[in-house]
């Protein structure tokens, strides 16, 4: 299994689609912060501008563009720079909403957006999540090589319009595919200087990550890992820390703890067996590392935590107000 697939398997993300909008100019909506989710907005039709705090110039968005806010910070969309700002909560209270489509605005040109978020299993952490920028956007143009995006967005748009049985589930599944494709495109773009994505592309760090993920229970030493990827011990250590922000041993320990958490909540394996599979020579050693990472021992953690639900997100009608914060 490749590194990204391995990480996504542990993250266990779910998708929630809030609504499709029909916003007529002039309009301006401010969306509050929600740090625990990755928010996305797809322009189905029309044009608008998107911005996040700290951005010197708003980004022009047109049909097929995807605007992603990875860390859930507050952001804004508008049709005209002179339009009055409306908090999303106010807009929701004043707009017409039929359970799937949100209609609001004046008499000008219409913009249609599909809005939602990706939410990861609570308690999961990984350097990939913290290394994302404040925002990024993708356009399905020939220049970007994202022709697949237009096809996928057509399917998403079709499901967002209908009320057939299973439409909400189909829409959530399609947007899960969208998230994976967006990550792939983001990783492949050399202009994206995000640390973990650089690491996956880097010849040496990427190979080291692949080996750590392929054999997380192996008793890796930096010397052995460096030899296998073709660098000296010092060169690999410096390169890994510079790009990933952690030493190879630190990354491996954190990854092992995420695997341990998944095994504790998703299987009936004994603590000793989980620790052994992850490279710990004794249950006591496994317990010590787990408690240092999570604050409680693995046995107590298993008793206190319920398995994360893998069910698809609720229908758009029930998610609309969650979008307001």
N, C-alpha and C positions, 0 to 999 in steps of 0.2 A: 504494500500500500504506500502511495506517495505521501509526502509530509503534509500537504494541505488536506488531503482526504482524511488522514489520521487525526489532524487537529479538529476538523469539522465533525468527525465522528464523536469526539469527546465533548465538543462545545454543545452539541444537540440543540441547534437553534430552531426556533419556531417562527413562523411568519404570521402577522396580523395585518390585514388590509382594512383600513378604516372606512374609506369612502372614495367615490369618484366625484369630482367637482365640476360644476358649470359656473364659472365666475365671469361675470360681464364687467368690462372696464367702465369706470375706474374702480379699482379695489387694491387693498394692501392689507395683508394678514401677517401678524406676528405670532410665531409658534413658540411656546415656552420650552424651557429646558427639561429633558428627561434623560439623565445620564446613563441609565441602565440599558438603553436600546440603541440600535442602529436604525435611524429613520431614513426612509426613501420617498422620493416623489418622482413620478413618471409623467412627462408631458404627453398626453394623448392627442391633443389638438390645440391650436392657438399658440400664443407666445407670452412669456412673462420674464421677470427678472428674479434671481435668487441670490440671497446674501447671508453671511454669518458674521458674528462679531469679529472685528479685526481685518475683515476683507476690505481693501481699499476701493475696489470697483465691483459692483454687482455683476453676476454672470447672466448673460442672455441665454434663455432656454427656448427651444422650439420643439416641434413634434418629434417624438422618439427619444428625446434627451432624458437622462436619468440623473437626478441630483441626490447625492447620498451624504448624510450627516452621521458619521460613524460613532461619535461619542454622545450623541443625543443633545448637544447644546442648543440653545435657542437659535432660531433663524427666521428669516422673513422672505415672503414672496409678494410681488406687486406687479400691477399692469402698467402703472404710470408713476413717475417719481413724485407727482403732486397729489396723489390720492391720499385720503385720510387713513391713518393707521388704525387697524381694528385688531384687538387681541382675538385669538382663535376662539376663546370661550364666548366672547360677545358675538362673533360671527355665527357660531353654532346656535346661539339662542335666537338669532334673527333670521337665519337662513331657512329655506324650504329644504326638508330632508325626508326622502321617502324610504329610508332604510338602506339605500344603496347610493343615491346620487344627491349631492349637496349643491343647491342652487343659490347664488347670491350675486349682488352687484348692481351696476347701472344698466345703461342701454348700449354700451359700446361692444367691441369685439369680444368674443367668448374664448376663454381658456379652460381646457379640460385637463385636470390632473388626477392621477391615481395615487393615493397617499397611504402609507403604512409603515410598519417597522419590522425589523428582525430582532428577536430577543433570545439571548443565550441562557443555557441552564444556569440557574442561580448557584453561586459558589465556585463556578469555573473561572479560572484565570489563565491567560496565556499572553506572552509578549506580542503576539500578532495583534491582539485587540488593542493594546495600549499604544501600539506604534502607528496607528492610522492617523492621517491628518485630520484637521477640523472639518473638512468637507472634500468631496471630489465629485466630478460629473463626467458622464460618458455620452458620446453622440454616435449614433449608428451610421457613420459616413464611410465612404470608400477609403478615405484617407486614414481613418483610424483602424480599418480592418475589422470593424464590428458589424458586418452585414448580418450576422446571426441575431444581433440584438433586435433588428427591425422585425424579424419573423417571430421571435419570442414575444415582443411587445404586442404584435397583432393578436396572438393567442390570449395574452393577458387582457387586452382591450375587449376582445370578444366575450370572455367570461365575466368581465366587470359589467357588461351591459344586460346580461340575461338573468333570469330568476329560475332557471331549470334546476331540478334536483341535483345536489352535489356541486353547484356552482361555487359556493364559498370554499369548499375543500379543494376543488380544482384550481381556483384562483390562488389559494395559499401555496399549493404545491408548485405552481408555475413561478410564483415569486421566490420560492426557495431556490429553484433552478436559476432564476435571475441573479440571486445573491451570489451563487457559486460562479456564474459566468462573469459577474462584475468583479469578483475577486481575481479571477484568472486574468481578465483584461488589465486590472490594476497592477498585478504582479508583472505582467509581460511588458508594460510600458516603462522604458528606461528613464523617462522623465520623473517617475514617481520615486523619490529618494527616501522612502519610508524604510526604517532600519530593518525590520524583519523581512520585508519583501526583497530588499537588497541581499539579505542573507540567503534567501532561497535561490536567487539568481547567481550568487557568487560561486565560482568554481570550487573553492575549498570549503567555505563555510556551509554552502548548500550540500556538499557531499558529506560533511561531518553531521549535519542535521539528519540526512537520510539514514546514515548508519546508526545514529542514536535512536531514531524512531523505529528502525527495523529490528533492533535488538536492545530494547530498554532494560532488560534484566541482565545483560552482560556486565561483567565487572570491568567497565571501561577505565582505562587510564589515559591521560592526555598524551602520553608517549605513544600508546598503541593507536589512538585515534589519529594523531598527527602522521604517523607512519602510513596508515591506510589511505589518507587523503593526499599524501605527498608533500607535506610541509614539515618543518622542524617543530618541536614542541612549543618553543617560544613564539614562533611566527603564527602558529595556529591559535594559541591562547590570545595573543594580542589582536589578531584579526577578528576572532570570535567576539571578544569583549567589545571591540570598537563598533562592530556592526549590530550585534544582538543586544549588547548591554549587560550580558552575563557571561561568566566563565563557562566552558563546556560542562564542567561538573555541576555547577549551579543550575544550568538549564536542564540537565539530565535529572537532577533531583526534583525540580519543579514538575517536570513532565511525568516522572514516576508517581508523584503525589496525585496528579490529575487522573492517571490510570488507576491508582489505588482507590480514589474516591468513586470512580465509575464502577469498579469491581465490587466495592462495598455496597453500593446502592442498587446494582443491577444483577447481582449473583448471590448465591448462598455459600460461596467459598469461605473457608476458614481464614482467619487473620494470618495464621502461619503460612498457608498456601499462597495467599495474595502477596505477602512479603517475600516469600521465596521466589515467586515468579518475577518479581521486580528487582531481584538481585540482593536482597538482604539476607544475611547469613543466619539471623535469628529473629524470632517474633519480637523480642525485646528491642532489637535494633530498629526494626520497622516501626514499632510503636513510638520510639523516641523521635524519629524523623517526622512521622505523621503528626504527632502532637506539636512539635516545633512549628510545623507548617500551618496547621488548622486550629491550634489552640486546645484541642481535646484529642484523646486517643482514638484509634480507629474503631474500637468496639463501641464506645459511647457515641461516636459520630454516626455509626450505622443505626443505633437505636433512636437517635434524635432526628435524623433526616429521613424524609420520605422520598422515594424515587421520583425524579423529575418526570412530569407528564410529557409524553410525546404526541399527544393529540393535537390536531390542527387548531389554529386560533379560532375564536368565536366569530360569528357572522359580523359583517361590517356595521350593522345597526348598533350592536352592543359595544363596538370598539370606537365609535365616533368620538365620544366624550373623553375616552382615554387619551386621545390625540391631543387634547387640550391640557394635558399635564397630569 
